[in-house]
Structure formats: C-alpha cells, structure tokens
Amino acid sequence: MYLLALVHSLPFSSYDYGGIDRSTTTKRQSPSPFVVTGVHTGSGPNGSVPLRLEVREMERDSTTWTLYILGLDMLQYTNQTEMLSWYQITGIHGRPFTPFDNVQPVPGNEENGYCTHVSILFPPWHRPYLALYEQILYNLIQQIAQLYPTGPTRDKYTAAAANFRIPYWDWAAVPPAGQSVFPSSVGGSPYVVVDGPVGTQTIANPLWSYQFKPLNPNDLPDFPLNQYQQTMRYPTTKTASAQSQNNLVAQQLDNSAPSFRRRLYNLFTNYHSYEYFSNEAWFSSSNNPNGYDSIESLHDQIHGLTGSGGHLSYIDYSAFDPVFWLHHAMVDRCFAMWQVLNPGSYVVPRPATYSTFTTYAHQTQDTNTALTPFFKDPLGAFWTSAEVANTTTFGYAYPETFNSAASQVIAAINKLYGFGAQSAFLPGTLKIRELDSINSWGTTTEWIANIRVQKYALNAPFFVHIFLGTFNPDPASWSFEPNLAGSHFISVKGLSAIMDSPCRCDPDQMVSGTIPLTHALINDIGAGHLKSLDPKDVNPYLAQNFKYRVTLSDDTAIGNEDVPSLKISVVSVDVQIPASTTELPIWGNIKGHMDVSTG
C-alpha cells in the first residue's frame, strides 16, 4: 500500500546502536587505492556463487532483509566527508564532480561524472560500480551481524550476512496479485520498523529517500534539486517543502508496465548485436530499423517515470536515490542474461559520444579501456570490460544465470516477459483476442514505434508520450492516460553542467528507442475499435488515432514543432511464436508503414 497523504517531515532517523561509534566502520575499510573485488563468501544453488535476488524475494527472508535495511541505513548515515559514504559512492556517477579515490579528471573535463552513457561501455562500466557498492554494503552488514547477542541469534544473522548480495527490482515482470510494479518497500512508507541488535526501532526508510547531511547547493547547484533536503520522486513543488509522490510514481509505472515488458522481451529475442543492445546512440549511417532500441534506452524509461522531475531524471543526480541501485542491478541482470544468449557479441571499438571525468569525447573506447575510478589491484590498475564480462568475477550471479545455461535463461524470459506474461493484465476476452492474433502458422504481428531525437534537443530531460486514441489535454495526466501506448524518456545532465562544460562532441547527436504498440492495439481490438493486427486494418487505424506529445520531466508541455529533430516511424514484424518454453520467437523482416514528424 502507498501513503496517499503527503508526509510533511521525516521524524525518524537512523538506528541507534546504543553508543557504538559507527564512524570506525567505514574508516577501517578505506585504504587507498580501494580495490574493487566484489564479495567472495557464501554459496548459491548447486555450489554456485550466491545470487542477487529480486527485491520482493529478498523481503520474504526477514533476517537478510533486516540486515539489508540496517546496512543501507548505516551507509546513508556515514559522514559525507568519508570516501566510502553514501554521498561519495553515489557521487561517482555524476555530481558533485569531485575525484573519487584520488582518480583525477583529464584537463577540461572537470564538469562531468565518471559514468559512461550513450557509450559502448554503458553496461560493463556499471558492473564494477555495483560491485563496489555491494562490497561496501556487505562489509557493513558483516559488522552489524556481529552486534547481535551471542548465540543462536547472532549465528542466524552471521550466516545470512555471509550470503548477502544486493537485490534487483524487476520492473518488467508481472507483480504479485494486488501489488504495484513499484515495490511498497521502496515507496510505501518513509519509515520502517526494524529488529536490530539492540531491539526493535522505527527508523527512516533508507529505500524511501536519501537525506543529504547536509545539502550543499555548491555541490548540487541545479534548480530545483538544490532546494531538496532529500532525494525526490515526482516532487509536489520546486521548493524546499516539496514531497515525493510515490503513489503517483506507482500509478504511472503500472500504466506503462506492458510497454516495459514487451520492450524487454523484444530486446532479448530480437537484438543479438551488442553494439545495438548496449546503448542508445543512433547513427544515420547505419539506419538499421532493427537497431533503434537498447537496454540503455529502456533503462532511461524507468529513470524518467520513477524520477518525474526528481533526482532520477538527471544523469548526474540519479545515483543519490536509493532506487537507482535496485534499478541498475536489474539492468546488470538483463545484461548478464543477454550475454548467456549471445556469447559471441561484446564490446567493439567505438568513439566515445560524450566526455566523462576521465575520457574525452571521440576517444576510442574498447575492451581495454579503463573503467575508472574502479581499481582492480593495489598497484593502481583499473578494471576493463574484458575483465568484467562474467559476473562471477565479482562473486555473484542471478537466478537465471548461475549455471550459464541458455535454456534456463530462455525459459525465464518466456515465463516472465513472453506472450503469456504480456497478456497477464488483460481480461479474459482480451486474452482470447491475443491468442486470436496468432494465425494458424503460429505467427503474430508485432507493431513498434521507432523514435529518434537529439539527446540535448531541449537541454533538459523530456518525455515523448505516444497515444492511440483520445487523451486529456492536461499534460500532467498524460503518463496516466488509458490510451497511452508508452512514454519514451530522454535523460540528460543538469543544466549547469551542460552550460559550464565544453561538450567536445556532436551537439546534434541522436539517441533512439522504441515504444511497442501491440498491447495497445490488442486492447483496441477487445474494445471493438480495431478488427485485427493485420496491416490492412492497423494502418488506417493508426493514421486516424496515432498521436504523440512532448513534456519535460516536470509535466511542462512542449510543442511538437519545438522538437524538430524528433522523428517517429511505425514498423511491423511477423513473429513466429516459440513452440516450447526453451525456444525464442523468430523475428521476420521489418516492414515500414508510416513516418511521423508532427501530430
């Protein structure tokens, strides 16, 4: 359940361990350079490394969940001046643009974070980043477990602590009955009751927000983020009194859930080139209709709908929000699953699209490019993509990947995101319609809107909302509209970094993504507005009903004509349905149907 009433203050603080000096916990693990090793204790199924579990699955284990919450709490209340504090670890991604572990910027790139976006390195760079976070959290949890009373209680917590790995949030799977895509543990309440080493206490929920201690507007200068004392999701205002609207975040995520599910299934089953799968860069020289989507573009969609004008909406502020880590563990899981299916495709040399703290735009990036600021040894060498290709390097796997069996991954993909899962929310009559869309040869037609636009077209994060049918003229309603097919999101850096840092890149760089239309079309078939998925029926229907609108992340409407670089085309593909749960669908050739420039 989500709190419908706004909480105007956070009266709860950190867990009180009864006088224990917690400042020593991070100082004891802060050598420089800090070597990112991941975690190498515990065991998983059949002797494998331990598994990262879905956040709801972890929550079922009250012992591990308690340690997770206490670990997050301790990390978030570590002094911001400490290198291994929440503030500095999350600051690696972007703001406050300061060196981490003394890894200095290249001249002229001081107004950047270390993270690689619109880059061939997008998936592998985030892998050691997550491993660093997991390693720090794990170390804190070991110490917390030792604070429980000696005997069976401590033994229970130390056993759980040895197996601890960070959870992921599966935003594409059908949630349990009666629940939102957005876990209630994350957005349900600003406080949580926890049974810690010195008894039960009510503390600030470390998954609800991160509270800056203190907020330093010089570090975080962009308005309105320089007003917020804690991380925000869908903030009510642009003032210091703003509150997160997690209930609205949940509603709009649920409204777009079919889009996430179908996009992810399409990526798993139709994208077999790492170059396209890995990142959202679009190059006119390729003009590949099969290359519009990517795991980065889908990842942006979650950032946009969860942030909605809050910290997650901006590349250089997003990691401060605790949900960033659940989300990126999911992205890493998708990457790991895709790797099992496509073992022969990986990083290829490509020029960097944008600058980072340590990389110039146009500099060639390949498997041997240093993934800064993540040290792999005490001598100062950095991890590279070649060395992080396997998750076991950092001591973890996922439920689908622990034995590296393609059949296991395919079965999970079909079960969680395939045609059966895609119709899970449909009433019975519409499920029949979904089945009716599969012809006697076991083939259906998939309809997709391909989108490309300049990433910095508006110098601000923005949505492209696609509708099939009428919609409310109020832009604040667009992500909740029943006729919404999906919302594409373009994430950018804060305006101060855009203005203060010379790009040294192509300012007209295009990025791309997709919005699947099939689910919305099947809804329209069920409502009697459309006869079938056949092009002879769909084309005239789309000509009359396909509309798109643009908003900034705070729901400010932007005229379609004010984004001239935005191009949308509609394509269809005949898809052979898999004959068994361990087979993937077979995609046919893409057929183009209509191009949209304004409408």
C-alpha positions as CSV (number, residue, x, y, z in Angstrom):
1,M,0.0,0.0,0.0
2,Y,1.1,3.5,-0.7
3,L,0.7,6.5,1.5
4,L,-1.9,8.7,-0.2
5,A,-1.4,11.6,2.3
6,L,1.8,13.5,1.9
7,V,4.4,13.2,4.7
8,H,5.5,16.7,5.6
9,S,8.5,15.7,7.7
10,L,10.7,12.8,8.4
11,P,10.6,12.5,12.2
12,F,12.6,9.2,12.1
13,S,16.4,9.0,11.9
14,S,19.0,6.2,12.0
15,Y,19.1,3.0,14.0
16,D,20.5,3.7,17.5
17,Y,23.1,1.0,18.4
18,G,23.4,2.3,21.9
19,G,26.6,4.4,21.8
20,I,28.6,2.3,19.3
21,D,30.9,4.6,17.3
22,R,29.8,3.9,13.7
23,S,32.4,6.2,12.2
24,T,35.0,3.5,12.6
25,T,33.2,1.0,10.4
26,T,33.9,2.8,7.1
27,K,37.3,4.1,8.1
28,R,38.5,0.6,8.7
29,Q,37.7,-0.3,5.1
30,S,39.1,2.8,3.4
31,P,42.6,2.1,2.1
32,S,43.7,4.0,-1.0
33,P,43.5,2.8,-3.6
34,F,40.4,1.0,-2.6
35,V,40.4,-2.3,-4.7
36,V,37.0,-3.4,-6.0
37,T,36.9,-7.1,-5.5
38,G,33.1,-7.7,-5.1
39,V,32.2,-10.3,-2.5
40,H,33.5,-13.9,-2.4
41,T,31.9,-15.6,0.6
42,G,28.8,-17.8,0.8
43,S,27.3,-20.2,-1.7
44,G,24.3,-20.4,-4.1
45,P,22.4,-23.2,-5.8
46,N,24.5,-26.4,-6.6
47,G,27.6,-24.8,-5.2
48,S,27.4,-21.7,-7.4
49,V,28.2,-18.2,-6.2
50,P,25.4,-16.5,-4.2
51,L,22.6,-15.0,-6.1
52,R,21.3,-11.4,-6.3
53,L,17.6,-11.8,-5.7
54,E,14.5,-9.8,-6.8
55,V,13.8,-7.3,-4.0
56,R,10.4,-8.8,-3.2
57,E,12.0,-12.2,-2.9
58,M,14.7,-10.9,-0.5
59,E,12.0,-9.3,1.6
60,R,10.5,-12.7,2.3
61,D,13.6,-13.6,4.2
62,S,13.2,-11.4,7.3
63,T,16.8,-12.0,8.5
64,T,18.5,-10.9,5.3
65,W,16.0,-8.1,4.8
66,T,16.7,-6.7,8.2
67,L,20.5,-6.8,7.5
68,Y,19.9,-5.1,4.2
69,I,17.9,-2.2,5.7
70,L,20.3,-1.8,8.5
71,G,23.3,-1.8,6.1
72,L,21.7,0.8,3.9
73,D,20.8,2.9,7.0
74,M,24.4,2.7,8.3
75,L,25.8,3.6,4.9
76,Q,23.5,6.6,4.4
77,Y,24.3,7.9,7.8
78,T,28.1,7.7,7.3
79,N,29.6,11.2,7.3
80,Q,29.6,12.7,3.8
81,T,33.3,13.5,4.1
82,E,34.2,9.8,4.2
83,M,35.3,8.3,0.9
84,L,33.1,5.2,1.4
85,S,30.0,7.2,2.4
86,W,26.7,7.0,0.5
87,Y,27.3,10.6,-0.6
88,Q,30.7,9.9,-2.2
89,I,29.9,6.5,-3.6
90,T,26.8,7.7,-5.3
91,G,28.6,10.9,-6.4
92,I,30.9,8.8,-8.6
93,H,28.1,8.7,-11.2
94,G,27.9,12.5,-11.5
95,R,27.6,15.4,-9.1
96,P,29.5,16.8,-7.2
97,F,32.1,16.2,-9.9
98,T,34.9,15.5,-7.4
99,P,37.7,12.9,-7.7
100,F,36.9,9.6,-6.1
101,D,39.8,7.7,-4.5
102,N,42.1,10.4,-6.0
103,V,41.3,9.5,-9.6
104,Q,41.7,12.9,-11.2
105,P,39.9,14.3,-14.3
106,V,41.6,14.9,-17.6
107,P,42.1,18.6,-18.3
108,G,38.9,20.3,-19.3
109,N,36.5,17.6,-18.1
110,E,36.1,18.7,-14.5
111,E,32.3,19.3,-15.0
112,N,31.5,15.6,-15.6
113,G,30.9,12.4,-13.7
114,Y,32.7,9.2,-14.3
115,C,29.7,7.3,-15.8
116,T,29.6,6.3,-19.4
117,H,26.3,7.0,-21.2
118,V,25.4,6.7,-24.9
119,S,28.6,4.6,-24.9
120,I,29.7,1.1,-25.9
121,L,30.8,0.9,-22.2
122,F,27.4,1.6,-20.6
123,P,26.7,-2.0,-19.4
124,P,30.3,-3.0,-18.3
125,W,31.1,0.3,-16.6
126,H,28.1,-0.1,-14.2
127,R,29.1,-3.6,-13.3
128,P,32.2,-2.7,-11.1
129,Y,30.2,0.3,-9.9
130,L,27.6,-2.1,-8.5
131,A,30.3,-4.4,-7.2
132,L,31.9,-1.5,-5.3
133,Y,28.5,-0.6,-3.7
134,E,27.8,-4.3,-2.9
135,Q,31.2,-4.7,-1.4
136,I,30.9,-1.7,0.9
137,L,27.3,-2.7,1.9
138,Y,28.4,-6.3,2.5
139,N,31.2,-5.2,4.8
140,L,28.9,-3.1,6.9
141,I,26.4,-5.9,7.1
142,Q,29.1,-8.3,8.5
143,Q,29.8,-5.8,11.3
144,I,26.1,-5.3,12.0
145,A,25.6,-9.1,12.3
146,Q,28.3,-9.3,14.9
147,L,26.5,-6.8,17.1
148,Y,23.6,-9.2,17.7
149,P,23.6,-11.1,21.1
150,T,26.0,-14.1,21.1
151,G,24.3,-17.5,20.5
152,P,21.7,-18.7,18.0
153,T,20.5,-15.2,17.2
154,R,24.0,-14.0,16.1
155,D,24.6,-17.3,14.3
156,K,21.4,-16.7,12.3
157,Y,22.4,-13.2,11.3
158,T,26.1,-14.0,10.5
159,A,25.0,-16.9,8.3
160,A,22.7,-14.6,6.3
161,A,25.3,-11.9,6.2
162,A,27.9,-14.3,4.5
163,N,25.5,-14.9,1.7
164,F,24.4,-11.3,1.2
165,R,24.2,-9.8,-2.3
166,I,22.3,-6.7,-3.3
167,P,18.8,-7.2,-4.7
168,Y,17.4,-6.0,-8.0
169,W,14.0,-4.6,-8.9
170,D,12.3,-6.4,-11.7
171,W,10.2,-3.6,-13.2
172,A,9.2,-5.7,-16.2
173,A,7.8,-8.8,-14.6
174,V,4.1,-9.1,-13.6
175,P,4.0,-8.1,-9.9
176,P,2.2,-10.3,-7.3
177,A,-1.6,-10.1,-7.3
178,G,-2.8,-6.8,-5.9
179,Q,0.6,-5.2,-5.9
180,S,2.2,-2.4,-8.0
181,V,5.2,-2.7,-10.2
182,F,6.8,-0.3,-7.8
183,P,7.6,-2.2,-4.6
184,S,5.9,-1.0,-1.4
185,S,9.1,-1.5,0.4
186,V,10.6,1.3,-1.7
187,G,7.7,3.8,-2.0
188,G,5.1,2.7,0.6
189,S,6.3,4.5,3.7
190,P,9.0,6.9,4.8
191,Y,9.7,4.8,7.9
192,V,10.3,1.2,8.6
193,V,10.2,-1.0,11.8
194,V,13.4,-3.0,12.1
195,D,14.5,-5.6,14.7
196,G,18.2,-4.6,15.1
197,P,20.9,-5.8,17.5
198,V,19.6,-3.8,20.5
199,G,15.9,-4.2,19.8
200,T,13.1,-3.1,17.6
201,Q,13.1,0.5,16.5
202,T,11.3,2.7,13.9
203,I,13.8,4.3,11.6
204,A,13.8,6.4,8.4
205,N,13.2,4.0,5.5
206,P,16.5,4.0,3.6
207,L,14.7,2.9,0.4
208,W,12.3,5.9,0.5
209,S,15.0,8.5,0.1
210,Y,18.5,9.6,0.9
211,Q,18.7,12.6,3.2
212,F,21.6,14.9,2.5
213,K,23.6,15.6,5.6
214,P,23.8,18.5,4.9
215,L,22.6,19.6,1.5
216,N,25.4,21.6,-0.2
217,P,24.0,23.7,-3.0
218,N,27.5,24.3,-4.3
219,D,27.9,20.6,-4.8
220,L,24.4,20.2,-6.3
221,P,23.7,23.6,-7.9
222,D,20.8,22.8,-10.3
223,F,17.4,24.2,-9.6
224,P,15.2,22.8,-8.1
225,L,17.4,19.9,-6.9
226,N,19.4,22.5,-4.9
227,Q,16.3,23.0,-2.8
228,Y,15.6,19.4,-1.8
229,Q,16.9,18.2,1.6
230,Q,16.4,14.6,0.4
231,T,16.0,12.8,-2.9
232,M,12.7,13.3,-4.6
233,R,10.4,11.2,-6.8
234,Y,7.7,13.1,-8.6
235,P,8.0,16.2,-6.3
236,T,5.0,18.2,-5.4
237,T,6.7,21.5,-5.9
238,K,10.1,23.1,-6.7
239,T,10.7,24.4,-3.2
240,A,12.4,23.0,-0.1
241,S,9.0,21.9,1.3
242,A,8.4,19.5,-1.7
243,Q,7.3,16.0,-1.0
244,S,7.7,12.8,-3.1
245,Q,4.6,11.4,-4.7
246,N,5.4,7.7,-4.7
247,N,1.8,6.8,-5.1
248,L,1.8,8.6,-8.5
249,V,5.1,7.0,-9.4
250,A,3.5,3.6,-8.8
251,Q,0.4,4.5,-10.9
252,Q,2.3,5.7,-13.9
253,L,4.7,2.7,-13.7
254,D,1.7,0.4,-13.7
255,N,0.2,2.2,-16.6
256,S,3.3,1.7,-18.7
257,A,4.2,-1.8,-17.4
258,P,3.1,-3.5,-20.6
259,S,5.5,-1.3,-22.5
260,F,8.5,-2.3,-20.3
261,R,7.6,-5.9,-20.6
262,R,7.3,-6.0,-24.3
263,R,10.3,-3.8,-24.9
264,L,12.5,-6.1,-22.7
265,Y,11.2,-9.3,-24.4
266,N,11.9,-7.7,-27.8
267,L,15.4,-6.8,-26.8
268,F,16.1,-10.3,-25.5
269,T,14.7,-12.0,-28.6
270,N,15.5,-9.7,-31.5
271,Y,18.7,-7.9,-30.6
272,H,21.7,-10.0,-31.0
273,S,24.4,-7.4,-31.6
274,Y,26.0,-5.9,-28.5
275,E,26.6,-2.6,-30.3
276,Y,22.9,-2.0,-30.6
277,F,21.8,-3.7,-27.4
278,S,24.2,-1.9,-25.2
279,N,23.5,1.8,-25.7
280,E,21.1,4.3,-27.2
281,A,23.3,6.1,-29.7
282,W,21.7,6.3,-33.2
283,F,23.8,6.8,-36.3
284,S,22.3,7.8,-39.6
285,S,25.0,5.9,-41.4
286,S,23.6,2.6,-40.2
287,N,19.8,3.5,-40.4
288,N,19.2,0.0,-39.1
289,P,15.4,-0.4,-38.4
290,N,16.5,-3.3,-36.1
291,G,18.8,-1.0,-34.1
292,Y,16.5,1.5,-32.5
293,D,16.2,0.1,-29.1
294,S,18.7,-0.7,-26.4
295,I,19.0,-1.7,-22.7
296,E,20.1,1.9,-22.0
297,S,17.1,3.4,-23.7
298,L,14.7,1.1,-21.8
299,H,16.6,1.9,-18.6
300,D,16.0,5.6,-19.3
301,Q,12.3,5.0,-19.4
302,I,12.4,3.7,-15.8
303,H,14.5,6.6,-14.7
304,G,12.0,9.0,-16.2
305,L,8.8,7.6,-14.8
306,T,10.3,7.0,-11.3
307,G,12.0,10.4,-11.1
308,S,9.4,12.6,-12.8
309,G,11.4,15.8,-12.2
310,G,13.2,14.4,-9.1
311,H,16.8,13.2,-8.9
312,L,16.4,10.1,-11.0
313,S,15.5,12.3,-14.0
314,Y,19.1,13.7,-14.3
315,I,22.1,11.6,-15.1
316,D,24.4,13.5,-12.7
317,Y,22.0,13.3,-9.7
318,S,20.3,10.0,-10.2
319,A,22.6,7.7,-8.1
320,F,21.7,9.5,-4.9
321,D,18.2,8.0,-5.0
322,P,18.3,4.5,-3.3
323,V,16.1,3.1,-6.1
324,F,18.9,3.7,-8.6
325,W,20.8,0.7,-7.1
326,L,17.8,-1.6,-7.4
327,H,17.2,-0.4,-10.9
328,H,20.8,-0.8,-12.1
329,A,21.1,-4.3,-10.5
330,M,18.1,-5.1,-12.8
331,V,19.9,-3.6,-15.8
332,D,23.0,-5.7,-15.0
333,R,20.8,-8.8,-14.7
334,C,19.4,-8.1,-18.1
335,F,22.9,-7.7,-19.5
336,A,24.0,-10.9,-17.9
337,M,21.0,-12.8,-19.3
338,W,21.6,-11.4,-22.7
339,Q,25.3,-12.4,-22.5
340,V,24.3,-16.0,-22.0
341,L,22.2,-15.9,-25.1
342,N,24.8,-14.0,-27.2
343,P,28.3,-15.2,-26.0
344,G,30.0,-14.1,-29.3
345,S,29.0,-10.4,-29.1
346,Y,30.6,-7.9,-26.8
347,V,32.3,-4.5,-26.7
348,V,33.8,-3.4,-30.1
349,P,35.9,-0.3,-30.6
350,R,33.8,2.8,-30.9
351,P,34.4,6.5,-30.3
352,A,33.1,8.0,-27.1
353,T,30.0,10.0,-27.8
354,Y,30.3,12.3,-24.7
355,S,33.0,13.3,-22.3
356,T,33.3,11.8,-18.8
357,F,35.5,12.9,-15.9
358,T,38.4,10.8,-17.3
359,T,37.6,10.4,-21.0
360,Y,37.3,12.8,-23.9
361,A,34.5,12.7,-26.5
362,H,35.6,10.9,-29.7
363,Q,38.3,9.0,-27.8
364,T,38.2,5.3,-28.8
365,Q,36.7,3.0,-26.2
366,D,37.2,-0.7,-26.4
367,T,37.5,-3.8,-24.2
368,N,40.8,-2.5,-22.7
369,T,39.6,1.0,-21.8
370,A,39.9,1.7,-18.1
371,L,36.6,1.6,-16.2
372,T,37.5,4.5,-13.9
373,P,37.5,5.0,-11.0
374,F,37.4,1.3,-10.1
375,F,40.8,-0.2,-9.1
376,K,41.4,-3.9,-9.6
377,D,44.7,-4.1,-7.7
378,P,46.7,-2.1,-5.1
379,L,49.2,-1.1,-7.8
380,G,46.6,1.2,-9.4
381,A,45.4,-0.7,-12.4
382,F,41.7,-0.3,-13.3
383,W,39.2,-2.9,-14.3
384,T,38.4,-3.1,-18.0
385,S,35.4,-4.5,-20.0
386,A,37.5,-7.6,-20.9
387,E,37.9,-8.4,-17.2
388,V,34.3,-7.8,-16.1
389,A,32.4,-9.8,-18.7
390,N,31.4,-12.5,-16.2
391,T,29.5,-11.7,-13.0
392,T,31.3,-14.4,-11.1
393,T,34.4,-12.2,-11.3
394,F,32.8,-10.2,-8.5
395,G,31.3,-13.2,-6.7
396,Y,27.6,-13.1,-7.7
397,A,25.1,-14.5,-10.3
398,Y,21.4,-14.2,-10.9
399,P,18.7,-16.8,-10.6
400,E,18.6,-17.3,-14.4
401,T,22.4,-17.2,-15.0
402,F,24.1,-19.2,-12.2
403,N,24.7,-22.2,-14.4
404,S,25.2,-20.2,-17.7
405,A,22.6,-22.4,-19.5
406,A,20.9,-20.7,-22.4
407,S,17.8,-23.0,-22.0
408,Q,17.4,-21.8,-18.4
409,V,17.6,-18.1,-19.5
410,I,15.2,-18.6,-22.4
411,A,12.7,-20.4,-20.2
412,A,12.8,-17.5,-17.7
413,I,12.5,-14.9,-20.4
414,N,9.4,-16.6,-21.9
415,K,7.8,-17.1,-18.4
416,L,8.5,-13.6,-17.1
417,Y,8.2,-11.4,-20.2
418,G,6.9,-13.6,-23.0
419,F,3.5,-13.7,-24.7
420,G,1.8,-15.3,-21.7
421,A,3.1,-12.7,-19.3
422,Q,2.3,-9.9,-21.7
423,S,-1.4,-10.8,-21.6
424,A,-1.4,-11.2,-17.8
425,F,-3.3,-8.0,-17.1
426,L,-5.8,-8.5,-19.9
427,P,-9.4,-9.5,-19.1
428,G,-10.3,-13.0,-20.3
429,T,-11.9,-11.8,-23.5
430,L,-8.7,-9.9,-24.4
431,K,-6.5,-12.9,-23.7
432,I,-8.6,-14.7,-26.2
433,R,-8.0,-11.8,-28.7
434,E,-4.3,-12.1,-28.0
435,L,-4.4,-15.8,-28.9
436,D,-6.6,-15.0,-31.9
437,S,-3.9,-12.7,-33.2
438,I,-1.7,-15.8,-33.7
439,N,-2.5,-17.3,-37.0
440,S,-2.7,-21.0,-37.9
441,W,1.1,-21.0,-38.7
442,G,1.9,-19.8,-35.2
443,T,2.8,-16.3,-36.3
444,T,1.7,-12.9,-34.9
445,T,2.4,-9.4,-35.9
446,E,4.4,-7.1,-33.7
447,W,3.8,-3.3,-34.1
448,I,6.5,-0.9,-32.9
449,A,7.1,2.9,-32.9
450,N,10.7,3.7,-33.6
451,I,11.9,7.0,-32.1
452,R,15.0,9.1,-32.6
453,V,15.8,12.6,-31.4
454,Q,18.7,14.8,-30.4
455,K,19.6,13.9,-26.9
456,Y,20.1,17.6,-25.9
457,A,17.2,18.9,-28.1
458,L,15.7,20.7,-25.1
459,N,18.8,20.9,-22.8
460,A,16.6,19.2,-20.2
461,P,15.2,15.7,-19.6
462,F,11.9,15.1,-21.5
463,F,9.3,12.5,-22.4
464,V,7.7,11.6,-25.7
465,H,4.2,10.2,-24.9
466,I,2.6,8.1,-27.6
467,F,-1.2,7.6,-27.7
468,L,-3.6,5.5,-29.7
469,G,-6.8,7.5,-29.4
470,T,-8.1,10.5,-27.4
471,F,-6.4,11.8,-24.3
472,N,-6.9,14.5,-21.7
473,P,-5.4,17.9,-22.8
474,D,-3.8,18.4,-19.4
475,P,-0.1,17.3,-19.8
476,A,0.0,16.3,-16.1
477,S,-2.4,13.4,-17.0
478,W,-0.5,12.1,-20.0
479,S,1.5,9.3,-18.3
480,F,-1.7,8.1,-16.6
481,E,-3.9,8.1,-19.7
482,P,-5.7,4.8,-20.6
483,N,-4.9,5.3,-24.3
484,L,-1.2,5.8,-23.6
485,A,0.9,3.2,-25.5
486,G,4.1,4.2,-23.8
487,S,6.4,7.1,-22.7
488,H,9.9,7.3,-24.1
489,F,12.3,9.3,-21.9
490,I,15.5,11.2,-22.7
491,S,17.7,11.7,-19.7
492,V,20.4,14.4,-19.7
493,K,22.8,16.1,-17.3
494,G,21.8,19.1,-15.2
495,L,21.7,22.4,-17.0
496,S,24.7,23.8,-15.1
497,A,26.9,21.0,-16.3
498,I,25.6,21.5,-19.9
499,M,26.4,25.2,-19.8
500,D,29.7,25.0,-17.9
501,S,31.4,22.2,-19.6
502,P,32.5,22.3,-23.3
503,C,31.0,19.3,-24.9
504,R,33.8,18.5,-27.4
505,C,31.2,16.3,-29.0
506,D,28.5,16.5,-31.7
507,P,25.7,18.6,-30.2
508,D,23.3,17.1,-32.7
509,Q,24.0,13.5,-31.5
510,M,20.8,11.5,-31.9
511,V,19.6,8.8,-29.5
512,S,16.9,6.3,-30.2
513,G,14.4,4.0,-28.6
514,T,11.1,2.2,-29.2
515,I,7.5,2.0,-27.9
516,P,5.8,-1.3,-28.6
517,L,2.2,-0.7,-29.9
518,T,0.9,-4.3,-30.0
519,H,-0.5,-4.3,-26.4
520,A,-2.5,-1.1,-27.0
521,L,-3.7,-2.4,-30.4
522,I,-5.0,-5.6,-28.8
523,N,-6.8,-3.5,-26.2
524,D,-8.4,-1.7,-29.1
525,I,-9.4,-4.9,-30.7
526,G,-11.1,-6.0,-27.5
527,A,-12.9,-2.7,-27.3
528,G,-14.2,-3.2,-30.8
529,H,-12.3,-0.3,-32.3
530,L,-10.0,-2.4,-34.5
531,K,-10.6,-5.7,-36.3
532,S,-7.1,-7.3,-36.3
533,L,-3.4,-6.8,-36.2
534,D,-3.2,-7.2,-40.0
535,P,-1.7,-4.1,-41.7
536,K,-4.8,-3.6,-43.8
537,D,-6.7,-2.9,-40.6
538,V,-3.9,-1.3,-38.5
539,N,-2.6,1.2,-41.0
540,P,-5.8,3.2,-41.4
541,Y,-6.5,2.9,-37.7
542,L,-3.1,4.4,-36.8
543,A,-3.5,7.1,-39.4
544,Q,-6.5,8.3,-37.5
545,N,-5.5,7.5,-33.9
546,F,-1.7,7.7,-33.6
547,K,-0.7,10.9,-31.7
548,Y,2.3,12.0,-29.7
549,R,3.1,14.8,-27.3
550,V,6.3,16.0,-25.6
551,T,6.7,17.1,-22.0
552,L,9.6,18.0,-19.8
553,S,10.1,15.7,-16.8
554,D,8.0,18.0,-14.6
555,D,4.9,17.8,-16.9
556,T,5.6,21.1,-18.7
557,A,4.2,20.7,-22.2
558,I,6.5,21.3,-25.2
559,G,5.0,21.8,-28.7
560,N,5.8,19.0,-31.1
561,E,7.1,21.6,-33.6
562,D,9.6,22.8,-31.0
563,V,11.5,19.5,-31.2
564,P,12.2,19.4,-35.0
565,S,14.8,16.6,-34.6
566,L,12.2,14.2,-33.3
567,K,11.3,11.5,-35.8
568,I,8.9,8.7,-35.2
569,S,8.2,5.8,-37.6
570,V,5.9,2.9,-37.3
571,V,7.0,-0.6,-38.3
572,S,5.6,-4.1,-38.1
573,V,7.3,-7.5,-37.9
574,D,5.9,-11.0,-38.4
575,V,7.0,-13.1,-35.4
576,Q,7.0,-16.9,-35.2
577,I,5.8,-17.9,-31.7
578,P,8.2,-20.3,-29.9
579,A,7.0,-23.9,-30.0
580,S,8.3,-24.6,-26.4
581,T,9.3,-22.6,-23.4
582,T,13.0,-23.2,-24.1
583,E,12.9,-21.6,-27.6
584,L,12.9,-18.0,-28.6
585,P,10.5,-16.5,-31.1
586,I,11.8,-16.0,-34.7
587,W,11.5,-12.5,-36.0
588,G,10.9,-11.8,-39.7
589,N,11.8,-8.8,-41.8
590,I,10.7,-5.3,-40.6
591,K,8.1,-3.6,-42.8
592,G,7.9,0.2,-42.7
593,H,4.4,1.8,-42.6
594,M,4.3,5.5,-41.6
595,D,6.6,8.3,-40.6
596,V,5.6,11.0,-38.1
597,S,7.1,14.4,-37.8
598,T,4.3,16.5,-36.2
599,G,0.9,15.4,-35.0
